[in-house]
Amino acid sequence: MANGQSIILHQYEASPFAEKVRLALRLKNLAWSSVDIPTIMPKPDLMPLTGGYRRTPIMQIGADIFCDTALILKKLEQRFPEPPLINAGQEGTHSMIASWTDRQWFPLSVGIVFGSNADRIPEALRQDREAMTGRTYGGDELVAKLPMLKDQWRAHFSLLEERLTAGRGAGAGSWLFGSKPGMSDVHAHMNVWFVSRNVPDFAKACLREAPRVQDWYDRLIEIKGQDAESLTGEDALDISRHSAPRLLAASTGTEPQGLRPGDRVAISPDDTAPCWVEGELVSAQPNQITLQKVKNAISTLHIHFPRAGYLVKKLNSDEA
């Protein structure tokens, strides 16, 4: 039965970023619980946990809420270090790879999925994603761009074959970096999984040209883990209300904006339409920022964000 120590993933099955986390959970064979959330807004049971942050997935452990897959994976590795998914001497490498897979390769995947399924994508989903990102995901223009998007996607995909060939030739193993699957494999797997699921003929054609990637991908999708316990959104809210966040020192490093604990700040992803989450600063470090007393959220939560990919601004007294 889930409690304040349980890993709770707020997600939906088709989410490619949730699949990243699910793969990490399988690799670590961790027990976890799942809250199935809507694919589009509104998300009434999620907003009290995030203060308006809407991206999928969210990880909850008691009254600690972790936003963004990059931070979720980092916290899983810190809190549950065995088996390790980051090899000694490769710290940071996986984050650089995630920047490539998420910010350069993934937008191509989305364009291909929406363009190839233009007549089957629900209108509500298309409008929701356009509102969230500020990009256009429909119409003849996107369909006309499909050949160019596929060319670009295949170019990124080919880097996996290059890396796997080089690694095996050097005796470095059959995974991207080493003899066991790790966090870099988790990040790189996402785009292949997403396109294979939604544009299978194109994905199969690419995989036929890349036998090492085909073998690598087949081995990844065969990895089994523990089945998730199903929770309702109200179950998760109840757990958050009866838990306390893990003790975290109120502190900041050398902040360019001079941020200090207790400041009212706002945070938003930098690659979507602005979606500011406002709260009181608890801690600010180069790679993580934590808020409490967040507007429109349960006040006792600690809500954590990564720094890379997120804008942070200090609020004036008349804005707070």
DRENDO-1510 file (C-alpha; in Angstrom, 1 decimal, always signed):
<recs>
REC; n; res; u; v; w
REC; 1; MET; +0.0; +0.0; +0.0 .
REC; 2; ALA; +1.5; +3.4; -1.0 .
REC; 3; ASN; +2.6; +5.7; +1.7 .
REC; 4; GLY; +4.7; +8.8; +2.3 .
REC; 5; GLN; +7.9; +6.8; +1.4 .
REC; 6; SER; +6.6; +5.4; -1.9 .
REC; 7; ILE; +7.6; +6.5; -5.4 .
REC; 8; ILE; +4.4; +7.8; -7.0 .
REC; 9; LEU; +4.6; +8.7; -10.7 .
REC; 10; HIS; +1.9; +10.9; -12.1 .
REC; 11; GLN; +1.8; +9.9; -15.8 .
REC; 12; TYR; -0.1; +8.5; -18.7 .
REC; 13; GLU; +1.0; +5.4; -20.6 .
REC; 14; ALA; +1.7; +7.1; -24.0 .
REC; 15; SER; +4.0; +9.7; -22.6 .
REC; 16; PRO; +7.5; +9.4; -23.9 .
REC; 17; PHE; +9.1; +11.2; -21.0 .
REC; 18; ALA; +7.2; +9.0; -18.6 .
REC; 19; GLU; +8.6; +6.0; -20.5 .
REC; 20; LYS; +12.1; +7.3; -19.6 .
REC; 21; VAL; +11.2; +7.1; -15.9 .
REC; 22; ARG; +9.5; +3.7; -16.3 .
REC; 23; LEU; +12.5; +2.3; -17.9 .
REC; 24; ALA; +14.8; +3.5; -15.1 .
REC; 25; LEU; +12.3; +2.0; -12.6 .
REC; 26; ARG; +12.5; -1.3; -14.4 .
REC; 27; LEU; +16.3; -1.2; -14.6 .
REC; 28; LYS; +16.4; -0.6; -10.8 .
REC; 29; ASN; +13.6; -3.1; -10.2 .
REC; 30; LEU; +11.9; -0.5; -7.9 .
REC; 31; ALA; +8.4; -0.7; -6.4 .
REC; 32; TRP; +6.3; +2.2; -7.5 .
REC; 33; SER; +2.8; +3.5; -7.8 .
REC; 34; SER; +1.1; +5.1; -10.7 .
REC; 35; VAL; -1.5; +7.9; -10.9 .
REC; 36; ASP; -3.0; +8.0; -14.4 .
REC; 37; ILE; -3.4; +11.7; -15.3 .
REC; 38; PRO; -5.2; +13.3; -18.3 .
REC; 39; THR; -3.1; +13.8; -21.5 .
REC; 40; ILE; -4.4; +17.3; -21.8 .
REC; 41; MET; -5.5; +20.1; -19.5 .
REC; 42; PRO; -7.4; +20.4; -17.2 .
REC; 43; LYS; -5.6; +18.2; -14.6 .
REC; 44; PRO; -7.4; +19.0; -11.4 .
REC; 45; ASP; -5.7; +16.5; -9.2 .
REC; 46; LEU; -2.2; +17.4; -10.3 .
REC; 47; MET; -2.4; +21.2; -10.0 .
REC; 48; PRO; -2.5; +21.2; -6.2 .
REC; 49; LEU; +0.8; +19.3; -6.2 .
REC; 50; THR; +2.6; +21.5; -8.8 .
REC; 51; GLY; +1.1; +25.0; -8.5 .
REC; 52; GLY; +0.3; +25.0; -12.2 .
REC; 53; TYR; +3.2; +23.1; -13.7 .
REC; 54; ARG; +1.6; +20.7; -16.3 .
REC; 55; ARG; +4.3; +18.7; -17.9 .
REC; 56; THR; +4.3; +14.9; -17.7 .
REC; 57; PRO; +5.6; +13.1; -15.6 .
REC; 58; ILE; +5.7; +14.3; -12.0 .
REC; 59; MET; +7.3; +12.2; -9.3 .
REC; 60; GLN; +6.0; +12.4; -5.7 .
REC; 61; ILE; +7.6; +11.0; -2.6 .
REC; 62; GLY; +5.4; +12.0; +0.3 .
REC; 63; ALA; +5.3; +15.8; +0.3 .
REC; 64; ASP; +8.3; +16.2; -2.1 .
REC; 65; ILE; +7.3; +16.9; -5.7 .
REC; 66; PHE; +9.8; +16.5; -8.4 .
REC; 67; CYS; +9.2; +18.2; -11.8 .
REC; 68; ASP; +10.9; +17.4; -15.1 .
REC; 69; THR; +12.3; +14.0; -16.1 .
REC; 70; ALA; +15.9; +15.2; -15.8 .
REC; 71; LEU; +15.5; +15.9; -12.1 .
REC; 72; ILE; +13.3; +12.8; -11.5 .
REC; 73; LEU; +16.0; +10.5; -12.9 .
REC; 74; LYS; +18.7; +12.3; -10.9 .
REC; 75; LYS; +16.7; +11.8; -7.6 .
REC; 76; LEU; +16.0; +8.2; -8.3 .
REC; 77; GLU; +19.7; +7.6; -8.7 .
REC; 78; GLN; +20.5; +9.5; -5.5 .
REC; 79; ARG; +17.8; +7.9; -3.3 .
REC; 80; PHE; +18.0; +4.4; -4.8 .
REC; 81; PRO; +21.7; +4.0; -5.9 .
REC; 82; GLU; +21.6; +0.2; -6.5 .
REC; 83; PRO; +22.0; -0.9; -9.1 .
REC; 84; PRO; +23.8; +2.3; -10.4 .
REC; 85; LEU; +22.7; +3.7; -13.7 .
REC; 86; ILE; +25.6; +6.2; -13.8 .
REC; 87; ASN; +29.1; +4.7; -14.1 .
REC; 88; ALA; +32.0; +6.2; -12.1 .
REC; 89; GLY; +33.8; +8.7; -14.3 .
REC; 90; GLN; +30.7; +9.4; -16.5 .
REC; 91; GLU; +28.9; +11.8; -14.2 .
REC; 92; GLY; +27.4; +14.6; -16.3 .
REC; 93; THR; +27.7; +12.7; -19.6 .
REC; 94; HIS; +24.1; +11.5; -19.4 .
REC; 95; SER; +22.8; +15.0; -18.8 .
REC; 96; MET; +24.6; +16.2; -21.9 .
REC; 97; ILE; +23.0; +13.3; -23.8 .
REC; 98; ALA; +19.6; +14.2; -22.4 .
REC; 99; SER; +20.0; +17.8; -23.6 .
REC; 100; TRP; +20.5; +16.3; -27.1 .
REC; 101; THR; +17.7; +13.7; -27.0 .
REC; 102; ASP; +15.2; +16.1; -25.4 .
REC; 103; ARG; +15.8; +19.5; -27.0 .
REC; 104; GLN; +17.2; +18.6; -30.4 .
REC; 105; TRP; +15.9; +15.2; -31.3 .
REC; 106; PHE; +12.5; +15.1; -29.6 .
REC; 107; PRO; +10.9; +18.0; -31.4 .
REC; 108; LEU; +11.6; +16.1; -34.7 .
REC; 109; SER; +9.9; +13.1; -33.2 .
REC; 110; VAL; +6.8; +15.1; -32.3 .
REC; 111; GLY; +6.7; +16.7; -35.8 .
REC; 112; ILE; +6.9; +13.2; -37.4 .
REC; 113; VAL; +4.3; +11.7; -35.0 .
REC; 114; PHE; +1.8; +14.5; -35.5 .
REC; 115; GLY; +2.5; +14.9; -39.2 .
REC; 116; SER; +2.2; +11.2; -40.0 .
REC; 117; ASN; -1.0; +10.9; -38.0 .
REC; 118; ALA; -2.6; +14.3; -38.9 .
REC; 119; ASP; -6.0; +12.7; -39.7 .
REC; 120; ARG; -6.1; +10.7; -36.5 .
REC; 121; ILE; -4.7; +13.1; -33.8 .
REC; 122; PRO; -7.7; +14.3; -31.7 .
REC; 123; GLU; -8.3; +18.0; -32.2 .
REC; 124; ALA; -8.3; +18.6; -28.4 .
REC; 125; LEU; -4.8; +17.1; -28.2 .
REC; 126; ARG; -3.5; +19.2; -31.1 .
REC; 127; GLN; -4.9; +22.4; -29.6 .
REC; 128; ASP; -3.5; +21.6; -26.1 .
REC; 129; ARG; +0.0; +20.9; -27.4 .
REC; 130; GLU; -0.1; +24.1; -29.6 .
REC; 131; ALA; -1.2; +26.1; -26.6 .
REC; 132; MET; +1.6; +24.6; -24.4 .
REC; 133; THR; +4.5; +24.9; -26.9 .
REC; 134; GLY; +3.5; +27.9; -29.1 .
REC; 135; ARG; +4.2; +25.6; -32.1 .
REC; 136; THR; +1.9; +24.5; -34.9 .
REC; 137; TYR; +1.1; +20.7; -35.0 .
REC; 138; GLY; -1.4; +20.5; -37.8 .
REC; 139; GLY; -2.2; +21.5; -41.3 .
REC; 140; ASP; -0.7; +21.0; -44.8 .
REC; 141; GLU; +2.5; +22.8; -43.9 .
REC; 142; LEU; +3.5; +20.2; -41.3 .
REC; 143; VAL; +2.6; +17.3; -43.6 .
REC; 144; ALA; +4.7; +18.9; -46.4 .
REC; 145; LYS; +7.7; +19.1; -44.0 .
REC; 146; LEU; +7.5; +15.4; -43.1 .
REC; 147; PRO; +10.2; +14.2; -45.6 .
REC; 148; MET; +12.7; +16.8; -44.2 .
REC; 149; LEU; +11.8; +16.0; -40.6 .
REC; 150; LYS; +12.4; +12.3; -41.3 .
REC; 151; ASP; +15.8; +13.1; -42.9 .
REC; 152; GLN; +16.8; +15.0; -39.8 .
REC; 153; TRP; +15.4; +12.3; -37.4 .
REC; 154; ARG; +17.4; +9.6; -39.2 .
REC; 155; ALA; +20.6; +11.7; -38.9 .
REC; 156; HIS; +20.2; +11.9; -35.1 .
REC; 157; PHE; +19.2; +8.2; -35.0 .
REC; 158; SER; +22.4; +7.2; -36.9 .
REC; 159; LEU; +24.5; +8.6; -34.0 .
REC; 160; LEU; +23.3; +5.7; -31.9 .
REC; 161; GLU; +24.6; +3.2; -34.5 .
REC; 162; GLU; +27.9; +5.0; -34.7 .
REC; 163; ARG; +28.3; +5.0; -30.9 .
REC; 164; LEU; +27.3; +1.3; -30.4 .
REC; 165; THR; +29.6; +0.2; -33.2 .
REC; 166; ALA; +32.6; +2.2; -31.8 .
REC; 167; GLY; +31.9; +1.0; -28.3 .
REC; 168; ARG; +31.8; -2.7; -29.2 .
REC; 169; GLY; +34.9; -2.3; -31.4 .
REC; 170; ALA; +36.8; -0.9; -28.5 .
REC; 171; GLY; +35.6; -3.7; -26.2 .
REC; 172; ALA; +33.5; -1.2; -24.2 .
REC; 173; GLY; +30.3; -3.4; -24.2 .
REC; 174; SER; +27.0; -3.6; -26.0 .
REC; 175; TRP; +25.4; -0.6; -24.4 .
REC; 176; LEU; +26.1; +3.1; -25.1 .
REC; 177; PHE; +28.7; +3.4; -22.3 .
REC; 178; GLY; +29.7; +0.1; -20.8 .
REC; 179; SER; +28.7; -3.5; -20.3 .
REC; 180; LYS; +25.4; -2.7; -18.5 .
REC; 181; PRO; +22.5; -0.4; -19.4 .
REC; 182; GLY; +22.7; +3.0; -17.8 .
REC; 183; MET; +21.2; +6.5; -17.8 .
REC; 184; SER; +22.5; +7.4; -21.2 .
REC; 185; ASP; +20.6; +4.4; -22.6 .
REC; 186; VAL; +17.5; +5.6; -20.8 .
REC; 187; HIS; +17.7; +9.0; -22.4 .
REC; 188; ALA; +18.5; +7.7; -25.9 .
REC; 189; HIS; +15.8; +5.1; -25.9 .
REC; 190; MET; +12.9; +7.6; -25.7 .
REC; 191; ASN; +12.8; +8.9; -29.2 .
REC; 192; VAL; +13.1; +5.4; -30.7 .
REC; 193; TRP; +10.3; +4.2; -28.4 .
REC; 194; PHE; +8.0; +7.1; -29.2 .
REC; 195; VAL; +8.4; +6.9; -33.0 .
REC; 196; SER; +8.2; +3.1; -33.0 .
REC; 197; ARG; +4.9; +3.3; -31.2 .
REC; 198; ASN; +3.3; +5.9; -33.4 .
REC; 199; VAL; +5.0; +5.7; -36.8 .
REC; 200; PRO; +6.1; +2.0; -36.9 .
REC; 201; ASP; +6.8; +1.7; -40.6 .
REC; 202; PHE; +9.3; +4.6; -40.5 .
REC; 203; ALA; +10.9; +3.3; -37.3 .
REC; 204; LYS; +11.3; -0.2; -38.7 .
REC; 205; ALA; +12.9; +1.1; -41.9 .
REC; 206; CYS; +15.5; +3.1; -39.8 .
REC; 207; LEU; +16.1; +0.1; -37.5 .
REC; 208; ARG; +16.7; -2.2; -40.5 .
REC; 209; GLU; +19.6; +0.1; -41.5 .
REC; 210; ALA; +21.1; +0.0; -38.0 .
REC; 211; PRO; +21.5; -3.6; -36.8 .
REC; 212; ARG; +23.3; -2.6; -33.6 .
REC; 213; VAL; +20.6; -0.1; -32.6 .
REC; 214; GLN; +18.0; -2.8; -33.4 .
REC; 215; ASP; +19.7; -5.2; -31.1 .
REC; 216; TRP; +20.2; -2.5; -28.4 .
REC; 217; TYR; +16.5; -1.5; -28.6 .
REC; 218; ASP; +15.2; -5.0; -28.5 .
REC; 219; ARG; +17.2; -5.7; -25.3 .
REC; 220; LEU; +15.9; -2.5; -23.6 .
REC; 221; ILE; +12.3; -3.2; -24.3 .
REC; 222; GLU; +12.6; -6.8; -23.0 .
REC; 223; ILE; +13.7; -5.5; -19.5 .
REC; 224; LYS; +11.1; -6.3; -16.9 .
REC; 225; GLY; +10.5; -4.7; -13.6 .
REC; 226; GLN; +7.8; -4.5; -10.9 .
REC; 227; ASP; +4.2; -3.8; -11.9 .
REC; 228; ALA; +2.9; -0.4; -10.6 .
REC; 229; GLU; +0.3; -0.1; -7.9 .
REC; 230; SER; -2.6; +1.9; -9.2 .
REC; 231; LEU; -3.6; +5.0; -7.2 .
REC; 232; THR; -6.2; +7.7; -7.8 .
REC; 233; GLY; -5.3; +11.4; -7.8 .
REC; 234; GLU; -7.1; +11.8; -4.5 .
REC; 235; ASP; -5.1; +9.0; -3.0 .
REC; 236; ALA; -1.9; +10.9; -3.9 .
REC; 237; LEU; -3.2; +14.2; -2.6 .
REC; 238; ASP; -4.1; +12.5; +0.7 .
REC; 239; ILE; -0.6; +11.1; +1.0 .
REC; 240; SER; +0.9; +14.6; +0.4 .
REC; 241; ARG; -1.3; +16.2; +3.0 .
REC; 242; HIS; -0.3; +13.7; +5.6 .
REC; 243; SER; +3.5; +13.8; +4.9 .
REC; 244; ALA; +6.3; +16.2; +5.5 .
REC; 245; PRO; +9.0; +17.0; +3.0 .
REC; 246; ARG; +12.5; +15.6; +3.5 .
REC; 247; LEU; +14.6; +18.0; +5.6 .
REC; 248; LEU; +16.4; +20.5; +3.3 .
REC; 249; ALA; +18.6; +23.3; +4.5 .
REC; 250; ALA; +17.5; +26.8; +3.4 .
REC; 251; SER; +20.5; +27.8; +1.3 .
REC; 252; THR; +21.7; +29.4; -1.9 .
REC; 253; GLY; +25.0; +29.4; -3.6 .
REC; 254; THR; +26.4; +32.3; -5.6 .
REC; 255; GLU; +23.2; +33.4; -7.4 .
REC; 256; PRO; +23.5; +35.8; -10.3 .
REC; 257; GLN; +20.2; +37.4; -9.4 .
REC; 258; GLY; +21.1; +37.5; -5.7 .
REC; 259; LEU; +18.4; +35.1; -4.7 .
REC; 260; ARG; +18.0; +34.3; -1.0 .
REC; 261; PRO; +15.9; +31.8; +1.0 .
REC; 262; GLY; +12.5; +33.4; +1.6 .
REC; 263; ASP; +12.4; +35.3; -1.6 .
REC; 264; ARG; +9.2; +35.0; -3.7 .
REC; 265; VAL; +10.2; +33.7; -7.1 .
REC; 266; ALA; +8.6; +32.3; -10.2 .
REC; 267; ILE; +9.8; +29.4; -12.4 .
REC; 268; SER; +8.8; +28.4; -16.0 .
REC; 269; PRO; +10.2; +26.1; -18.6 .
REC; 270; ASP; +12.1; +28.1; -21.2 .
REC; 271; ASP; +11.0; +26.1; -24.3 .
REC; 272; THR; +7.2; +26.4; -24.0 .
REC; 273; ALA; +4.7; +29.2; -23.6 .
REC; 274; PRO; +5.2; +30.8; -20.2 .
REC; 275; CYS; +3.7; +28.9; -17.4 .
REC; 276; TRP; +5.0; +30.5; -14.2 .
REC; 277; VAL; +4.9; +28.6; -10.9 .
REC; 278; GLU; +5.2; +31.1; -8.0 .
REC; 279; GLY; +6.5; +30.2; -4.5 .
REC; 280; GLU; +8.9; +31.0; -1.7 .
REC; 281; LEU; +12.5; +30.0; -2.3 .
REC; 282; VAL; +13.8; +27.3; +0.0 .
REC; 283; SER; +17.1; +26.4; -1.8 .
REC; 284; ALA; +18.8; +27.4; -5.0 .
REC; 285; GLN; +21.8; +25.5; -6.3 .
REC; 286; PRO; +23.3; +25.4; -9.8 .
REC; 287; ASN; +21.3; +22.4; -10.8 .
REC; 288; GLN; +18.2; +22.5; -8.6 .
REC; 289; ILE; +15.8; +24.9; -7.1 .
REC; 290; THR; +13.1; +24.2; -4.4 .
REC; 291; LEU; +10.0; +26.2; -3.6 .
REC; 292; GLN; +7.5; +26.0; -0.7 .
REC; 293; LYS; +4.2; +27.8; +0.0 .
REC; 294; VAL; +3.6; +27.7; -3.7 .
REC; 295; LYS; +0.6; +29.6; -5.1 .
REC; 296; ASN; -2.4; +27.4; -5.9 .
REC; 297; ALA; -0.6; +24.3; -4.4 .
REC; 298; ILE; -0.8; +22.6; -1.0 .
REC; 299; SER; +1.3; +25.0; +1.1 .
REC; 300; THR; +3.3; +22.3; +3.0 .
REC; 301; LEU; +4.9; +20.8; -0.1 .
REC; 302; HIS; +8.5; +21.2; -1.3 .
REC; 303; ILE; +8.3; +21.5; -5.2 .
REC; 304; HIS; +11.6; +20.8; -6.9 .
REC; 305; PHE; +12.8; +21.9; -10.4 .
REC; 306; PRO; +16.0; +21.6; -12.3 .
REC; 307; ARG; +17.8; +24.8; -13.3 .
REC; 308; ALA; +18.8; +23.9; -16.9 .
REC; 309; GLY; +15.9; +24.6; -19.2 .
REC; 310; TYR; +14.0; +26.7; -16.7 .
REC; 311; LEU; +13.7; +30.5; -16.2 .
REC; 312; VAL; +13.7; +31.9; -12.7 .
REC; 313; LYS; +12.7; +35.4; -11.8 .
REC; 314; LYS; +12.5; +37.2; -8.5 .
REC; 315; LEU; +9.1; +38.7; -7.8 .
REC; 316; ASN; +8.7; +42.2; -6.6 .
REC; 317; SER; +6.5; +42.8; -3.5 .
REC; 318; ASP; +3.6; +43.9; -5.7 .
REC; 319; GLU; +3.9; +40.7; -7.8 .
REC; 320; ALA; +4.1; +38.2; -4.9 .
</recs>
